[in-house]
Amino acid sequence: MAQPLPVPRLYTIVEYLALGETEPGYTELAEGRLELNPSPAPRHNLAGSRLWLALTQQLPADLVAVTDVDVDLQLAPPDAPGFSRRPDVLVAPRTALERIDREGGVIRASEVVLAVEIVSPGSKRTDNVTKRGEYADAGIPHYWIVDLSEPVSVITCHLARQFGYADGGELTGRFGVTEPFPAEIDLDSLR
């Protein structure tokens, strides 16, 4: 049976994680506020799975791609209202998963090498503005924003010191990167 939604209030990361899964959809935590998001559409999930597979086949042995897991953005002290986001795909060192196996908890922003969001009809501003700012503030070095609208496109962002993320504009078709690891992705195959 689904757990009832909790009473509205501001949550720390520890309190948020103690809630477990809520129904319907899934939650994220923004400045201690629960944000309820609908479950992604099948095409969105398919694109995330295909991107995960493409990345997994190209990652160096010390990195792992993971889908749909909470990330503590580490933007607030442990006893303050926190931030937890759930990128569609992320890349982190295998040691992050080993730490979680030993200690529990979730992946920390300081462990994320790449976060990827796939734009949904209701998430365009959140993915392009809000999460872009939060991920940069959290120090995640690389952030990709994938838009499945025709033509399928990606904006690849990298941290540019105190300026937040810089990007080279929207890319379509097949694109390659050398940072944070060498990879080539055929965007049209994600649809």
PAZAPA-4460 file (N, C-alpha, C; in steps of 0.05 Angstrom, whole numbers, plus 32768, in hexadecimal, padded with zeros to 4 digits):
% residues 191
    n_x    n_y    n_z   ca_x   ca_y   ca_z    c_x    c_y    c_z   seq   type   mol
   8011   7FE8   8000   8000   8000   8000   8012   8019   8000     1      M     A
   800A   802C   7FF1   8019   8045   7FEF   8018   8055   8009     2      A     A
   802F   8061   800F   8031   8072   8027   8023   808C   8021     3      Q     A
   8012   8096   8033   8005   80B0   802E   801A   80C6   802D     4      P     A
   8013   80DB   801D   8025   80F1   801B   8028   80FE   8036     5      L     A
   8041   8107   803D   8046   8113   8057   8039   812F   805A     6      P     A
   8037   8138   8072   802C   8152   8078   8040   8167   806D     7      V     A
   8037   817C   805F   8049   8190   8054   8059   819E   806A     8      P     A
   8074   819E   8067   8086   81AC   8078   80A1   81AC   806A     9      R     A
   80B6   81B8   8076   80D0   81B7   806A   80E0   819F   8075    10      L     A
   80ED   8190   8063   80FB   8178   806B   8119   817A   8067    11      Y     A
   8128   816E   8079   8145   816B   8075   8148   8153   8062    12      T     A
   8161   814F   8059   8167   8138   8048   8160   811E   8056    13      I     A
   8168   811B   806F   8164   8103   807F   8146   80FD   8081    14      V     A
   8136   8112   8087   8119   810F   808A   810C   8107   806F    15      E     A
   8116   8113   805A   810C   810D   803F   8111   80F0   8038    16      Y     A
   812A   80E6   803D   8130   80CB   8036   8120   80B7   8047    17      L     A
   811A   80BF   8060   810A   80AD   8071   80ED   80AA   8067    18      A     A
   80E4   80BD   8057   80C8   80BA   804C   80C5   80A2   803A    19      L     A
   80DB   809B   802C   80D9   8085   8019   80CA   808E   8000    20      G     A
   80BF   807B   7FF1   80B0   8082   7FD9   8094   808A   7FE0    21      E     A
   808B   809E   7FD2   806F   80A7   7FD6   8060   80A2   7FBC    22      T     A
   8046   80A2   7FBE   8035   809D   7FA6   8024   80B6   7FA2    23      E     A
   801B   80BC   7F8B   8024   80B2   7F71   803D   80C2   7F68    24      P     A
   804A   80B8   7F54   8062   80C5   7F49   807A   80C3   7F5B    25      G     A
   808B   80D6   7F5A   80A3   80D6   7F6B   80A8   80F2   7F75    26      Y     A
   80B9   80F4   7F89   80BE   810E   7F95   80DB   8117   7F92    27      T     A
   80DF   8131   7F95   80F9   813D   7F97   80F6   8151   7FAE    28      E     A
   810D   815A   7FB8   810D   816D   7FCE   811B   8187   7FC6    29      L     A
   810D   819D   7FC8   8118   81B7   7FC1   8115   81CA   7FD8    30      A     A
   812B   81D2   7FE4   812B   81E3   7FFC   8118   81D9   8011    31      E     A
   8118   81BE   8015   8108   81B2   802A   80EB   81AC   8022    32      G     A
   80E3   81B5   800A   80C8   81B1   8000   80C6   8198   7FEF    33      R     A
   80B2   8188   7FF4   80AE   8170   7FE3   80A2   8179   7FC9    34      L     A
   80AD   8170   7FB3   80A2   8175   7F99   8099   815B   7F8D    35      E     A
   807F   8159   7F88   8074   8140   7F7D   8074   8142   7F5F    36      L     A
   8081   812F   7F51   8082   812F   7F34   8074   8116   7F2A    37      N     A
   8066   8119   7F13   805A   8101   7F08   806F   80ED   7EFE    38      P     A
   8068   80D4   7EFD   807B   80C1   7EF2   8080   80C8   7ED5    39      S     A
   8098   80C4   7ECB   809E   80CB   7EAF   808E   80BA   7E9B    40      P     A
   808A   80C5   7E84   807C   80B7   7E6E   808E   80A1   7E63    41      A     A
   8082   808D   7E56   8093   8077   7E4C   80A9   8080   7E39    42      P     A
   80A5   8093   7E28   80BA   809C   7E15   80D1   80A9   7E25    43      R     A
   80CA   80B7   7E3A   80DF   80C3   7E4C   80F0   80AD   7E58    44      H     A
   80E3   8098   7E63   80F1   8082   7E6F   8102   8073   7E5B    45      N     A
   80F7   806F   7E43   8106   8061   7E2E   811F   8071   7E27    46      L     A
   811D   808B   7E24   8134   809C   7E1E   8149   809A   7E35    47      A     A
   8140   809B   7E4E   8152   8098   7E64   8161   807D   7E64    48      G     A
   8152   8068   7E5E   815E   804D   7E5D   8173   804B   7E46    49      S     A
   816C   8056   7E2F   817E   8056   7E18   8197   8066   7E1E    50      R     A
   8194   807D   7E2B   81AB   808E   7E32   81BC   807F   7E46    51      L     A
   81B0   8073   7E5B   81BE   8064   7E6F   81CF   804E   7E61    52      W     A
   81C3   8040   7E4F   81D1   802A   7E41   81E9   8035   7E31    53      L     A
   81E4   804A   7E22   81FA   8056   7E12   8211   8060   7E23    54      A     A
   820A   806C   7E3A   821F   8075   7E4C   822E   805D   7E59    55      L     A
   821F   804A   7E62   822A   8032   7E70   823E   8024   7E5D    56      T     A
   8239   8023   7E44   824A   8015   7E31   8264   8025   7E2C    57      Q     A
   8265   803F   7E34   827C   804F   7E2E   828B   8059   7E46    58      Q     A
   8281   8054   7E5E   828D   805E   7E76   82A7   8050   7E7D    59      L     A
   82BA   805E   7E89   82D1   8050   7E94   82C8   803F   7EAB    60      P     A
   82D8   802B   7EB2   82D1   8017   7EC6   82CB   8023   7EE2    61      A     A
   82D7   803A   7EE8   82D3   8046   7F03   82BA   8056   7F05    62      D     A
   82AB   8059   7EEF   8292   8069   7EF0   827A   8057   7EEA    63      L     A
   8262   805F   7EF4   824A   8050   7EF0   8233   8063   7EEA    64      V     A
   8222   805C   7ED7   820A   806B   7ED2   81F2   805F   7EE1    65      A     A
   81E2   8071   7EED   81CB   8068   7EFD   81B3   8079   7EF5    66      V     A
   819C   806D   7EF5   8183   807B   7EEE   8171   8080   7F07    67      T     A
   8164   8097   7F07   814E   809C   7F19   8154   8097   7F36    68      D     A
   816A   80A3   7F41   8170   80A0   7F5D   8173   80BC   7F6A    69      V     A
   816D   80BE   7F83   816F   80D7   7F92   818D   80DF   7F94    70      D     A
   8191   80F9   7F92   81AC   8105   7F96   81A8   811B   7FAB    71      V     A
   81B8   8119   7FC1   81B9   812E   7FD5   81CA   8144   7FC9    72      D     A
   81BE   815B   7FC3   81CD   8171   7FB6   81E0   817F   7FC9    73      L     A
   81DE   8179   7FE3   81F1   8183   7FF7   81F1   81A2   7FF7    74      Q     A
   81DA   81AE   7FF3   81D9   81CC   7FF2   81D0   81D8   800D    75      L     A
   81CC   81C7   8021   81C3   81D0   803B   81D0   81BF   8051    76      A     A
   81D4   81CA   8069   81DE   81B9   807F   81CA   81A2   8085    77      P     A
   81D3   818C   8090   81C2   8175   8095   81A9   817B   80A5    78      P     A
   81A9   8190   80B7   8192   8196   80C7   8180   81AB   80BB    79      D     A
   8185   81B3   80A3   8176   81C8   8095   8165   81BC   807E    80      A     A
   8151   81CB   8076   8141   81C1   805E   8154   81BC   8047    81      P     A
   8151   81A4   803C   8165   819A   8028   815B   819A   800B    82      G     A
   816D   8190   7FFA   8169   818D   7FDD   8170   8171   7FD5    83      F     A
   815D   8164   7FC8   8163   814A   7FBC   8155   8149   7FA1    84      S     A
   8164   8143   7F8C   815A   8141   7F71   815E   8124   7F67    85      R     A
   814F   811D   7F53   8150   8102   7F47   8155   8105   7F29    86      R     A
   816F   8108   7F21   8174   810A   7F04   816B   80F0   7EF6    87      P     A
   8164   80F3   7EDC   815C   80DC   7ECD   8173   80C8   7ECA    88      D     A
   818B   80D2   7EC6   81A3   80C2   7EC5   81B9   80D1   7ED2    89      V     A
   81CA   80C3   7EE1   81E2   80D0   7EEC   81F9   80BE   7EE9    90      L     A
   8211   80C9   7EE9   822A   80BA   7EE9   8239   80C1   7F02    91      V     A
   8243   80AD   7F10   8252   80B1   7F29   8268   809B   7F2A    92      A     A
   827B   80A0   7F3B   828F   808A   7F40   8282   8072   7F4D    93      P     A
   828C   805B   7F46   8283   8042   7F53   8286   8044   7F71    94      R     A
   829A   8052   7F7A   829E   8055   7F97   8286   8062   7FA5    95      T     A
   8276   8072   7F97   825E   807E   7FA3   824A   8068   7FAA    96      A     A
   8247   8055   7F98   8234   803F   7F9E   823F   802D   7FB4    97      L     A
   8259   8029   7FB5   8265   8019   7FCB   8261   8027   7FE6    98      E     A
   8263   8042   7FE6   825F   8051   7FFF   8242   804E   8008    99      R     A
   822F   804F   7FF5   8213   804B   7FFC   820E   802F   8007   100      I     A
   821A   801B   7FFA   8218   8000   8004   8221   7FFD   8021   101      D     A
   8237   800B   8028   8242   800A   8043   8233   801B   8057   102      R     A
   822D   8034   804F   8223   8048   8062   8205   804E   805F   103      E     A
   81F9   8047   8049   81DE   804F   8043   81DE   806B   8037   104      G     A
   81C6   8077   8036   81C4   8092   802B   81C0   8092   800D   105      G     A
   81C6   80A8   8001   81C3   80AB   7FE4   81DC   80B7   7FD8   106      V     A
   81DD   80B8   7FBE   81F3   80C4   7FB0   81F4   80E2   7FB7   107      I     A
   820C   80EC   7FBB   8210   8108   7FC2   8218   8117   7FA9   108      R     A
   8210   8131   7FA7   8217   8141   7F90   8235   8141   7F8C   109      A     A
   8245   8140   7FA1   8262   8140   7F9E   826C   8127   7F91   110      S     A
   825B   8112   7F8F   8263   80F9   7F82   825A   80F8   7F64   111      E     A
   8248   810A   7F5C   823D   8109   7F41   8250   8116   7F2D   112      V     A
   8256   8107   7F18   8267   8111   7F03   8256   811E   7EED   113      V     A
   823F   8112   7EE8   822C   811C   7ED3   8210   8117   7EDC   114      L     A
   81FF   812C   7EDA   81E2   8128   7EDF   81D4   812E   7EC4   115      A     A
   81C0   811E   7EBE   81B1   8122   7EA5   8193   8123   7EAB   116      V     A
   8186   8138   7EA1   8169   813A   7EA2   815E   8138   7E86   117      E     A
   8148   8129   7E84   8139   8127   7E6A   8120   8138   7E6E   118      I     A
   811D   814C   7E5D   8107   815F   7E5F   80EC   8152   7E5B   119      V     A
   80DA   8156   7E6D   80BE   814D   7E6B   80AD   8166   7E65   120      S     A
   8094   8162   7E5C   8083   8179   7E57   8081   818C   7E6E   121      P     A
   8081   8182   7E87   807E   8194   7E9E   8099   819B   7EAC   122      G     A
   80AF   8194   7E9F   80C9   8199   7EAD   80DC   81AB   7E9E   123      S     A
   80D4   81B7   7E89   80E7   81C7   7E78   80F5   81DC   7E88   124      K     A
   80E6   81ED   7E97   80F2   8202   7EA6   8102   81F7   7EBE   125      R     A
   80F7   81E2   7ECB   8105   81D6   7EE2   8120   81CB   7ED9   126      T     A
   8121   81BD   7EC2   813A   81B1   7EB9   814D   81C5   7EAF   127      D     A
   8143   81DA   7EA0   8155   81ED   7E94   815D   8204   7EA6   128      N     A
   814E   820A   7EBB   8154   8220   7ECC   8159   8217   7EE9   129      V     A
   8145   820C   7EF6   8147   8205   7F12   815D   81F0   7F17   130      T     A
   815B   81D9   7F0A   816E   81C4   7F0F   818A   81CC   7F04   131      K     A
   818A   81DA   7EEF   81A4   81E4   7EE4   81B2   81F4   7EFA   132      R     A
   81A4   8206   7F07   81AF   8216   7F1D   81B7   8206   7F35   133      G     A
   81A5   81F4   7F3D   81AA   81E3   7F55   81C2   81D1   7F50   134      E     A
   81C3   81C4   7F39   81D9   81B1   7F34   81F4   81C1   7F33   135      Y     A
   81F4   81D8   7F27   820C   81E9   7F26   8214   81F1   7F43   136      A     A
   8201   81FA   7F53   8206   8202   7F6E   8211   81EA   7F7E   137      D     A
   8208   81D2   7F78   8211   81BA   7F86   822C   81B1   7F7C   138      A     A
   8237   81BC   7F67   8251   81B5   7F5D   8252   819D   7F4B   139      G     A
   823C   8195   7F40   823C   817E   7F2E   8249   8188   7F14   140      I     A
   8260   817C   7F0C   8270   8188   7EF7   8263   8188   7EDB   141      P     A
   8252   8174   7ED5   8246   8173   7EBB   8228   816D   7EBD   142      H     A
   8218   817B   7EAC   81FB   8179   7EAC   81F2   8179   7E8F   143      Y     A
   81E2   8164   7E88   81D7   8163   7E6D   81B9   8166   7E6F   144      W     A
   81AD   8175   7E5D   8190   8179   7E5B   8188   816E   7E40   145      I     A
   8179   8158   7E40   8170   814A   7E27   8153   8152   7E22   146      V     A
   814D   815B   7E0A   8132   8162   7E02   812A   814F   7DEC   147      D     A
   8115   813F   7DF1   810C   812B   7DDE   80FB   8137   7DC7   148      L     A
   80F4   8151   7DC8   80E5   815D   7DB2   80F6   815A   7D99   149      S     A
   80E8   8158   7D82   80F6   8156   7D68   8103   8171   7D61   150      E     A
   811C   8171   7D59   812F   815B   7D5A   8139   8158   7D77   151      P     A
   813E   813F   7D7F   8149   813A   7D9A   8163   814A   7D9D   152      V     A
   8165   8157   7DB4   817D   8168   7DB9   8188   8165   7DD5   153      S     A
   81A0   816F   7DD9   81AC   816F   7DF3   81BB   8189   7DF6   154      V     A
   81BB   8193   7E0F   81CC   81A9   7E16   81DF   819D   7E2B   155      I     A
   81F9   819E   7E25   820D   8193   7E37   821A   81AB   7E46   156      T     A
   8217   81AA   7E60   8221   81C0   7E71   8239   81B6   7E81   157      C     A
   824B   81C9   7E86   8262   81C3   7E98   8266   81DB   7EAB   158      H     A
   826F   81D5   7EC3   8273   81EA   7ED6   8289   81FE   7ECC   159      L     A
   8283   8217   7ECF   8295   822C   7EC7   829B   823E   7EDF   160      A     A
   82A7   8231   7EF3   82AE   823F   7F0D   8296   824D   7F19   161      R     A
   8299   8266   7F21   8284   8274   7F2F   826D   827C   7F1D   162      Q     A
   826E   8277   7F03   825A   827F   7EF0   8244   826A   7EED   163      F     A
   8246   8254   7EFA   8232   823F   7EF7   8239   822E   7EDE   164      G     A
   8225   8225   7ED0   822A   8215   7EB9   822E   8225   7EA0   165      Y     A
   8240   821C   7E8F   8243   8227   7E74   823B   8210   7E61   166      A     A
   8231   8218   7E49   822A   8203   7E35   8230   820E   7E1A   167      D     A
   8232   81FC   7E07   8238   8204   7DEB   8220   8205   7DDA   168      G     A
   8208   8205   7DE6   81EF   8206   7DD6   81E4   81EA   7DD2   169      G     A
   81CE   81EA   7DC4   81BF   81D1   7DC0   81CC   81C0   7DAA   170      E     A
   81CE   81A6   7DAE   81DA   8194   7D9B   81C4   8180   7D92   171      L     A
   81C6   8177   7D79   81B3   8163   7D6F   81C3   814D   7D61   172      T     A
   81B6   8137   7D5A   81C3   8121   7D4C   81D6   8112   7D5E   173      G     A
   81EE   810C   7D53   8202   80FE   7D62   8216   8113   7D6E   174      R     A
   821C   8110   7D88   822F   8123   7D94   8243   8113   7DA4   175      F     A
   825A   811F   7DA7   826F   8112   7DB7   827A   8125   7DCC   176      G     A
   8283   811A   7DE2   8290   8129   7DF8   82AA   811C   7DFF   177      V     A
   82BC   812C   7E0A   82D4   8121   7E16   82D4   8123   7E34   178      T     A
   82C4   8135   7E3E   82C1   8139   7E5B   82A4   8135   7E63   179      E     A
   829E   8129   7E79   82B0   811F   7E8E   82BD   8104   7E88   180      P     A
   82B6   80F8   7E71   82C1   80E0   7E67   82BB   80DF   7E49   181      F     A
   82CA   80D1   7E39   82C5   80D0   7E1C   82AB   80C0   7E17   182      P     A
   8299   80CC   7E08   8280   80BF   7E01   8275   80CB   7DE7   183      A     A
   8266   80BA   7DD9   8257   80C3   7DC1   823B   80B9   7DC4   184      E     A
   8228   80CB   7DC0   820C   80C4   7DC3   81FD   80CC   7DAA   185      I     A
   81EC   80B9   7DA0   81DA   80BF   7D8A   81BF   80C7   7D95   186      D     A
   81BA   80E1   7D95   81A2   80EB   7DA2   8188   80E0   7D95   187      L     A
   8189   80DC   7D7A   8171   80D2   7D6D   816A   80B5   7D76   188      D     A
   817D   80A7   7D80   8178   808B   7D8A   8169   808C   7DA5   189      S     A
   8168   80A3   7DB2   815B   80A5   7DCC   813C   80A5   7DC9   190      L     A
   8133   80AD   7DB2   8116   80B0   7DAE   8109   8097   7DA7   191      R     A
***
